[in-house]
Amino acid sequence: MNLFALFEARVAEALGRLVEAGDLPAGLDHSRAVVEPPRDPSHGDLATNAAMVLAKDAGAKPRDLAEKIAADLRGDARIAAVEIAGPGFINLRLDASALHDVLRAAVREGTGYARGGAPGGPAVNVEYVSANPTGPLHVGHGRGAVFGDALANLLAFVGRDVTREYYINDAGAQVDVLARSAYLRYREALGEDIGIIPDGLYPGDYLVPVGQALAEVHGPGLLEQDEETWLPIVRDTAIDMMMAMIRADLAALDIKHDVFFSERSLSAGDTDDIAEAIEDLRARDLIYEGRLAPPKGVKDEEWEDREQTLFRATAFGDDTDRALLKSDGAYTYFAADIAYHRSKYLRGFPEMIDVWGADHGGYVKRMKAAVQAATNGKGELDVKLCQLVKLLRAGEPVKMSKRSGSFVTLRDVVDEVGRDAVRFMMLMRKNDAPLDFDLAKVVEQSKDNPVFYVQYAHARCASIFRQASEQMPGVDFGSQVLAEADLALLADDAELDLLRRIALFPRTIEQAATAHEPHRVAFYLYELAASLHQLWSKGKDLPQLRFVNQADRKSTEARLALAHAVRCVIASGLSILGVAAPDEMR
């Protein structure tokens, strides 16, 4: 039950009656008329901009139109008061019975409350992590991994058909560097003193097991081969072992992908998908041979001025046209990316979401242009950039990992503070805002630690039911009984505040899914937990507000209905974030 959608429909009914009465012209676009929480809670429970957005087309003054809409709404028994604010906003104060109806729905639906709000629609492909298979994941990768996974969970929660994809960058220079680095470790495994790892190679200890595996399988045989022969052998082994390590790192965060797509497969199979994508664009006159001006900041004498195979990216909103072939005739990374996203579309994903690191921000325009061109305007790409994570311990920067050689690994962090802390805290900032992650703060048992505070609210709700069973043995407090409780007994301001929070959940989920912003769910859960904890604390001083009252079964049923709904909403929200909802905190 979405309270806001319910009253948007109610406002639409009022507008329809005004059309029938001749007070509004027929055919007005009502889509911009919304119902939302007022910015100032003291103004009421709901607010609508209907009069503001329709007045001009209706040839009316906003406040005059607001008066007519308000007159219709005042006849609704669920609305206690209607007030017109400023030039024509309409604020609604709900009768408590409307909030009670929401609570009954939440109790009946349990963890299904707010689920499936957007059934149908095209399949959506969410690509996230996609780190180069050249080493373990670092903390920055972890943020993108958690964000992408939570976003996929969120879209699935509202009813979308979601595929989770990892793009393996197993072509290009970086995997050749990986192979040469692993070959050095192979020589080490055979007993050679390799000394200091040369600049330009990967220095981390994580390649030691790769060298040992190569030595076990090939013995000294690779030493007798030239690089052209041994490099692809070593490269394949190294990539396979790096991907196994990456999968294990992701599994520690309970992140699994449906598809692992190989970049090399685009041009290594029976068909060359990159060439096919280029020819498709050429057939539509979107490819030409030409020259590019030097990029900003590059001097003319430093720029290789040559005729190139170019994609007309500017025709689709990019700043410049883009090269598809290097000077040696090899495909550019951009050409491979065009073919890859075209492949997504051809596999049945007109809607694509890519989760990238912030350092790829300059690549967004060209990729959006490429998707528009490659899909004939039928595909849509949304790129979500994840900003850097600053890792701290009690306010001090954390030193680099010896294992990686240059950064703190994601696995080190998960092993130290646990999956739940990592996942929740990675979502306590919007993805495009920098994030400070303090290893000491995220394990504190206090209000200042959001993951503890929310999980404790869930555990507190569970403890309320245990308390009820102990103090009132044999009494049925199942959801069917609670849905029929006398909810009019929930009249305290703290109880009504909690009811309003519960009513916000479907709208929060809907907006978070539409905007592709799972952090909204984390923010909401923290506020819901705060309202629950506030009511609990109030009950310490006012016994009549305690959740369990042996002498008053009716008030106990009403408050257990409240606790049950909060518990289910928190469980649903945490499941979207990929965080456990414990019944006890130790």
Buried (B, 14 or more C-beta within 10 A) or exposed (E): BBBBBBBBEBBBEBBBBBBEEEBBEEEBEBEEBBBBBBEEEEBBBBBBBBBBBBBEEBEBBBBEBBBBBBEBBEEBEBBBEBBBBEEBBBBBBBBBEBBBBBBBBBBBBBBEBBBEBBEEEBBBBBBBBBBBBBBBBBBBBBBBBBBBBBBBBBBBBBBBBBBBBBBBBBBBEBBBBBBBBBBBBBBBBBEEEEEEBEEEBBBBEBBBBBBBBBBEEBEEEBEEEEEEEBBEBBBBBBBBBBBEBBBEBBEBBEBEBEEBBBBBBBBEEEEBBBBBBBEBBBEEEBBEEEEBEEEEEEEEEEEEEEEBBBBBBBEBEBEEBBBBBEEEEEBBEBBBBBBBBBBBBBEEBBBBBBBBBBEEEEBBBBBBBBBBBBBEEEBBBBBBBBBEBEBBBEEEEBEBBEBBBEBBBBBBBBEBBBBBBBBBBBBBBBBEEEBEBBBEBBBEEEEEBBBBBBBBBBBBBBBBBEBBEEEBEEBEBEBEBBBEBEBEBBEBEBBBBBBBBBBBBBBBBBBBBEEBBBBBBBBBBBEBBBBBBBBBEBBEEEEEBBBBBEEBBEBBBBBBBBBBBBBBBBBBBBBBBBBBBBBEBE
